[in-house]
């Protein structure tokens, strides 16, 4: 194996492992194991393409408003979702 290829391969593995470890620590929108019922306030379809016109991202940017059970404050969050939701639709946040 060429040494220059190894220099590109090893940092990629390290970045992947660090990123996947961060995701395990943050299971959802809310910290801990609590969940809340939220209301969809907006949903936008997002399609991003690269310079050659190939689709790179295709998702729905869903804005959800909910009452945080830990603080009692009303919060609003934007979530990327593969599923389209309609305004005023109720969703469960974990």
Order of alpha helices (4+ residues) and beta strands (2+ residues): alpha-beta-beta-beta-beta
